[in-house]
Amino acid sequence: MTYMQAWDHVESAESGNPVWTASILRQRQSWKRSVPDNVSAEFSDFLAEHPNCVENIEDTAFVLKEMPEMSRFGGSLRESLLFGDGVAWVKGLDSTAFSIAEKRLFFASLGMSMGRVMREYGCLYSVRDRGVDYTLESVPVSMTRDETGMHTDSSALNSVPDLVGLLCEVPSKNGGDSLITNALNIYWRLRVHAPRVLEILEGNFIRDIVTPGAERNDQNLLENSFPIFSSDLKGKSRTF
């Protein structure tokens, strides 16, 4: 669920226009970013000064003022996510000498440079098969080996992230084709071609409760109800 600024409904390959299709996105370069060398070097210095941070991500109070280059890079990413393409592919971390644990720390600190980290699932949450079945238990699909269709990255009324990030540690042996789609594009298509459907989606929908530690009962299910699409009072932004 990414918060995106409302823009006019214009599909083009022009960078900065958040209304795109997957084919248009492939033509753009603006959403593809590389980790700057000065950010990697600064992080290496940070690791040398704070070696215990790697194994204690959850307990670490990150002092981003010690990593001003990271903060600037994160601010630039946040700007493009909120007011530009709405999606970013950050490359280059795999070509560094950082260990997997150090890459996780880099990923966490980059996220913290963009805002407050949600901790319902911990500072970092591992997306891997835990041998459970989401059709039999109230667990996130990300705990299973199952494929999933279109979905939102949150299902709790009070746990709606503005930005969602994913660190790829081990590429899959097969698959990997991006199924990314654009909720803002879908919104405008519905608004133009199926306003009645959009009206329904702007109503409340009960969501299952899968957040760790949350009690799943009838009352909580009824309260965990919110729209697929919603707007602020001035109608200048959309939340999906």
N, C-alpha and C positions, 0 to 999 in steps of 0.2 A: 504494500500500500504506500504509494509515494504521493505526497502532496505536490500538486502542480498548479502553477499560475494559469488562469484562463487566458487563452489567446484566440484570435480569430481563426475560424476553421479554414485553413489554407494548407493543402498538402503540397510540399515541395522538398527538394533535396537541400534547400538552403539551411545552413547550420543555424542553430538557435531557435528554430521553429519546432515546438514540442508536439505538433500534430503530424505524425508520420506513420507509415506502414513499415513492416519489416523490410520490404524491398527498397524503400526509400532510405531507411536507416543504413542499409549496406552500402549505399552510395556515398554516405557522409564519412568524413574523417574527424569531425569536431567532437564526437563522443568517445573517440579512442585516445586515451592518455597514457603516457609513460611515466614511471616513477623517476623524477629528476635525480641526476647524480648527486646534487648537493643535499637532497633529502636522504638518500641512502647513506651518504658519508656522515651526515649529522646523526642518523640513527645508529650507525656503527659506534660513534663516539659516546652516544647515550648508553649503549650496551656495555661499553668498557667501564663506564662510571657507575652503572646500576646493574651488575650481573645477576642479582637475585630477582629482578623484575620478570625475567623469562619464565620462571617456574611459579610465580605468584601473581599472575595477571589479575585474578579476582580481588586480591588484597592490596593491590598497588594503587596508591593515589598518584595518578600521573600528573606530572608537573610539565605541562606543555610549553611553559615559558622557557624550558631548557631545550625545546626543539622548535624554534621560530620558523624554520624552513618547512617543517612538517605542518605547522599551523597555517602557514600561507598556502601550501599545496591543498590542504583540507578545505580551506576557505574558498579557494578557486573551484574545487570540485563541487562543494555545496552550492555555489552560485550557479554553476551549469546545470546541476540537478534540479534546482528549484525554479530557475528562470530561463534555462536553455533547453537542451535536448531532453532532459528529464531522465537520462540514463547515461552511465559512463562505464567504459571497459578500461580498467587500469592494468597496464601490462608492464613487465620488466622485473617483477619481484622474483620470478623463477630463475632469472639469470644471475641473481646475486649469490653470494656465498652464505647467506643466512640459513640457519637450520629451520626445520618446520616450526619449532617452538618460537624461534625468533621472528619468523614470518607472521605467526599468530599475534605476537606482541606488536609488530608493525601494523598489522591490520586493525588491531584494537585501538592503538594510539591514533591512527588515521581517522577512525570512526569518531573518537573522542574530540578530534580537532574540528569536527563538523557539528557537534552538539552533544546533548546528554545521552548517554548510553542506557537503553532499557535493560533491566536485569531480571525480568520475569523468567528467562531461560538461562540466566547467568551472563557474565560479560561476553563470553563467546559460547556459541551453541553448535555442537558437532552434528552435521547432517550426514547420518550413516544408518545402515540397517541394524536395528537392535533386536530383530527377530520377533517383532510384534505385528499384529494385524489391526489396521485402523477400522476395519469393518466390524470387529468384535470388541474392540476397546476404544475408549475415548483418548486417543493419542494422535499427535500430529503425523501426517503422512511422511514427514521428513525422518521419522523414526523407523520407517519401513523400507522395503526394497521395491515397493509398488510405484508404478507410473501414476501421474496425476494429470488431470485436465486443467482447464482454466480455473484459477483460484486466487484468493487474496492472501497476503502474507500476514494475516492477523485474524483472529476470530474472537476477540474479547473487546467489549465496549470500551474499557479503559486502557487497552493496550494496542493502540493504533500508531504504528511508527510513521514518521515523516519520510525516513530513508531506510532502505534495506540493502545490506551488502552481503556478498558471498565470496569467500576466499577458496579458490580451487587448489587443493593440496595434491590430489592424486587424480589425474585424468582417467576417464573411463576407457575401457578397451574398445567399446563401441558406443554409438550414439553421440551425443554432444551437439547435435544441430539445435540452434537456438529456436525456441518457440515463443520468443518475446513478442508481446503485443502491446498496444498502446490504449490505455483506458480512456485517455482524453479524446483520441480519435473515435473510439466507440461511442463515447458520450455525444459528440457532435453528429455522428451518423444517426444515432437514435433520436436526437433532438430534431433533426431535419426529416428523417424518413419514418420514424416510429415513435412519435411523442407520447402515445398512450403507453407503450412499453416502458419508456423512460419514467413516466409518472409512477408506474408500478414499482420500478427499481428504486425510486426515491422514497418509497415507503419502508417501514421497518421489517427486517427479516430476523427470525430467531437463529442464532448461531450456536453450534455445539460448543461445549466447554472443554478445552484440551490444555489450557494453561496449567503448568505444574503447580500443585498446591491449592488450586481452586476447587471448591466443592461443587460437584455436579448434582443439582437437585432441580425440581420443577420450578421453584421460585427463581433460582439463579439463571436458569435457562430463559425464563420469561423476561428477566431483566437484561439478559445479554442479547438485546435486540437493537439493530441499527440498520440504516439504509446501505444499499450497494453504492449509490451516488448521493452525495449531499453537497450543499452550497453554504457559504457563509451568508450572513444577513444582507450584505451588499451585493451578493451574487458575483463577486469578482474572483472567486477561487472555487475550486472543486476538490473534494476529497473522495477517493475511490477505495 
